[in-house]
Amino acid sequence: MLSAKIKLAIVDDHPIVIEGLTNLLQKKEEIKIVGTFTSGHHFIDFLKQTAVQVVLLDVYLQDISGMDLCKEINAISPQTIILAFSNHDEWSAIMKMLENGARGYVLKSSTIEELLKCINEAISGEITFSSAVKEIISQPPKNDKFQENIKLTNREKEILALIASGMTTTDIAKQLFLSKFTIDGHRKNLLQKFSAKNAVELINAAKLHGFL
């Protein structure tokens, strides 16, 4: 008697990654791909209606952080196994995904055999990692830019939250009764503190540190 296939979903905002993974995984008899998604919110809607045994989840999505999505998935479907599947190899990103409910972390540079091994280990109840991730977490996070001891003033926290809400510099200045020059100064300080190049990187790094 054949064992039931693993019902697997893929959430990644790069269509080419989804296409490549789908082509590889659908050749495996033990895997049944029940859905692929470039939007985290679309996956949540799907999960409310459909059983998913394993989800391969990218850490950073355009519409929502994979770290936040972990919590939502666990709240809606605690039985769904979350495996982070990402190019991001920062020690703290790995730890944050695990803290938020992921059962493993696999780098996209892994082979399909290694990915399948991790999927099976997770289903068996293990916390699983690809070999490269095992090496990363065995080392102290000395060079992880997200591990700096970041301290923010109350004003910086306030402005960070407004940036994350999508407000422009002009809007923030009006709301806080400050000049655009002052807001720009705070924005530059925030980017520097989080080693971020733009607002998207700033928001992701701030979430990683628990400021958002």
C-alpha positions as CSV (number, residue, x, y, z in Angstrom):
1,M,0.0,0.0,0.0
2,L,1.4,3.4,-1.0
3,S,1.9,5.9,1.7
4,A,0.0,9.2,1.4
5,K,1.8,12.0,-0.5
6,I,3.2,15.0,1.3
7,K,0.9,18.0,0.6
8,L,3.4,20.8,0.0
9,A,3.0,24.5,-0.8
10,I,5.6,27.0,-1.9
11,V,5.6,30.7,-1.0
12,D,8.2,32.8,-2.7
13,D,7.9,36.2,-4.5
14,H,10.2,35.1,-7.3
15,P,8.2,33.3,-10.0
16,I,11.3,31.7,-11.4
17,V,12.2,30.1,-8.1
18,I,8.6,28.7,-7.8
19,E,8.8,27.4,-11.4
20,G,12.2,25.7,-10.8
21,L,11.1,24.1,-7.5
22,T,7.8,22.9,-9.0
23,N,9.6,21.3,-11.9
24,L,11.9,19.5,-9.5
25,L,9.5,18.5,-6.8
26,Q,6.6,17.3,-9.0
27,K,8.9,14.6,-10.3
28,K,9.1,13.1,-6.8
29,E,6.5,10.5,-6.1
30,E,6.2,11.4,-2.4
31,I,5.4,15.0,-3.0
32,K,2.1,16.6,-4.1
33,I,2.3,20.3,-4.7
34,V,-1.1,21.7,-3.6
35,G,-0.3,25.4,-4.3
36,T,2.3,28.0,-5.2
37,F,2.1,31.6,-4.1
38,T,4.0,34.8,-4.7
39,S,2.0,36.6,-2.0
40,G,2.0,35.7,1.7
41,H,-1.6,37.0,2.1
42,H,-2.8,34.8,-0.8
43,F,-1.3,31.8,0.9
44,I,-3.0,32.6,4.2
45,D,-6.4,32.8,2.4
46,F,-5.6,29.4,0.8
47,L,-4.5,27.9,4.1
48,K,-7.8,28.7,5.7
49,Q,-9.5,26.5,3.2
50,T,-7.0,23.8,2.3
51,A,-4.8,21.4,4.4
52,V,-1.1,21.9,3.8
53,Q,1.3,19.5,5.5
54,V,4.6,21.4,4.6
55,V,5.2,24.9,3.3
56,L,8.5,26.1,1.9
57,L,8.5,29.8,3.0
58,D,10.9,32.5,1.8
59,V,12.1,34.8,4.6
60,Y,11.4,38.1,2.8
61,L,8.3,38.6,0.7
62,Q,7.1,41.8,-0.9
63,D,3.8,41.9,0.9
64,I,4.7,40.6,4.3
65,S,7.8,39.4,6.2
66,G,8.2,35.6,6.2
67,M,9.0,36.0,9.9
68,D,5.5,37.5,10.6
69,L,3.9,35.0,8.3
70,C,5.3,32.2,10.4
71,K,3.2,33.4,13.3
72,E,0.1,33.7,11.2
73,I,0.5,30.2,9.8
74,N,1.0,28.7,13.2
75,A,-2.1,30.5,14.5
76,I,-4.3,29.3,11.6
77,S,-2.8,25.8,11.1
78,P,-0.5,24.7,13.9
79,Q,-0.1,21.3,12.2
80,T,1.4,22.8,9.1
81,I,5.2,22.4,9.1
82,I,7.1,25.5,8.1
83,L,10.5,25.2,6.4
84,A,12.3,28.5,5.7
85,F,13.7,28.4,2.2
86,S,15.8,31.4,1.5
87,N,19.0,32.9,0.1
88,H,19.5,34.8,3.4
89,D,22.2,33.2,5.4
90,E,22.3,35.6,8.4
91,W,22.5,33.9,11.8
92,S,19.8,36.1,13.2
93,A,17.4,35.5,10.3
94,I,17.7,31.8,10.9
95,M,17.1,32.2,14.7
96,K,14.2,34.5,14.2
97,M,12.4,32.1,11.8
98,L,12.9,29.3,14.3
99,E,11.7,31.5,17.2
100,N,8.5,32.3,15.2
101,G,7.7,28.7,14.5
102,A,9.7,27.4,11.6
103,R,10.8,23.8,11.9
104,G,13.9,24.2,9.8
105,Y,15.9,26.4,7.5
106,V,17.2,25.5,4.1
107,L,19.3,27.6,1.8
108,K,18.3,27.9,-1.9
109,S,21.8,26.7,-2.8
110,S,20.9,23.3,-1.5
111,T,20.5,20.3,-3.8
112,I,17.0,18.8,-4.3
113,E,18.1,15.7,-2.4
114,E,19.1,17.8,0.6
115,L,15.8,19.7,0.5
116,L,13.9,16.4,0.4
117,K,16.0,15.1,3.3
118,C,15.1,18.2,5.3
119,I,11.4,17.9,4.4
120,N,11.3,14.2,5.6
121,E,13.2,15.1,8.8
122,A,10.7,17.9,9.6
123,I,7.8,15.5,9.1
124,S,9.5,13.1,11.5
125,G,9.4,15.7,14.1
126,E,13.0,17.0,13.9
127,I,14.3,20.5,13.6
128,T,16.2,20.4,10.4
129,F,18.8,22.4,8.5
130,S,20.6,22.2,5.3
131,S,24.4,21.5,5.7
132,A,25.3,25.2,5.0
133,V,22.9,26.4,7.7
134,K,24.3,23.9,10.2
135,E,27.7,25.5,9.6
136,I,26.4,29.0,10.0
137,I,24.6,28.3,13.3
138,S,27.6,26.5,14.7
139,Q,29.6,29.7,14.5
140,P,29.3,32.8,16.7
141,P,27.3,35.5,14.9
142,K,30.3,38.0,14.8
143,N,29.8,39.3,11.3
144,D,26.0,39.4,11.2
145,K,25.0,43.0,10.5
146,F,21.6,42.4,12.2
147,Q,23.3,41.4,15.5
148,E,24.5,44.9,16.4
149,N,23.2,46.3,19.7
150,I,20.8,48.8,18.1
151,K,19.4,51.4,20.4
152,L,16.7,53.9,19.3
153,T,15.4,57.0,20.8
154,N,11.6,57.3,21.4
155,R,11.4,59.7,18.5
156,E,13.2,57.3,16.2
157,K,10.9,54.5,17.2
158,E,7.9,56.7,16.4
159,I,9.3,57.7,13.0
160,L,10.2,54.1,12.3
161,A,6.7,52.9,12.9
162,L,5.3,55.7,10.6
163,I,7.8,54.7,7.9
164,A,6.6,51.1,8.2
165,S,3.0,52.2,7.9
166,G,3.9,53.6,4.4
167,M,3.9,57.3,5.2
168,T,6.1,59.6,3.3
169,T,8.6,62.1,4.8
170,T,6.1,64.9,4.1
171,D,3.3,63.1,5.8
172,I,5.4,62.2,8.8
173,A,6.6,65.8,9.1
174,K,3.0,67.1,9.1
175,Q,1.8,64.5,11.6
176,L,4.6,65.2,14.1
177,F,4.8,69.0,13.5
178,L,8.4,68.8,12.5
179,S,10.3,70.0,9.4
180,K,11.0,67.6,6.5
181,F,14.7,68.3,7.1
182,T,14.3,66.9,10.6
183,I,12.5,63.8,9.4
184,D,15.1,63.2,6.7
185,G,17.8,63.4,9.4
186,H,16.0,60.8,11.5
187,R,15.5,58.6,8.5
188,K,19.2,58.7,7.6
189,N,20.1,57.8,11.1
190,L,17.7,54.9,11.1
191,L,19.2,53.6,7.8
192,Q,22.7,53.8,9.2
193,K,21.8,52.1,12.5
194,F,20.2,49.2,10.7
195,S,22.8,49.1,7.9
196,A,19.9,49.4,5.5
197,K,20.1,50.9,2.0
198,N,16.4,51.7,1.6
199,A,13.1,51.7,3.4
200,V,12.3,48.0,2.6
201,E,15.7,46.8,4.1
202,L,15.1,49.1,7.1
203,I,11.6,47.6,7.8
204,N,12.9,44.0,7.4
205,A,15.8,44.7,9.7
206,A,13.7,46.4,12.3
207,K,11.3,43.5,12.3
208,L,14.2,41.1,12.8
209,H,15.2,43.1,15.9
210,G,11.7,43.3,17.2
211,F,11.2,47.0,16.8
212,L,8.1,46.4,14.6
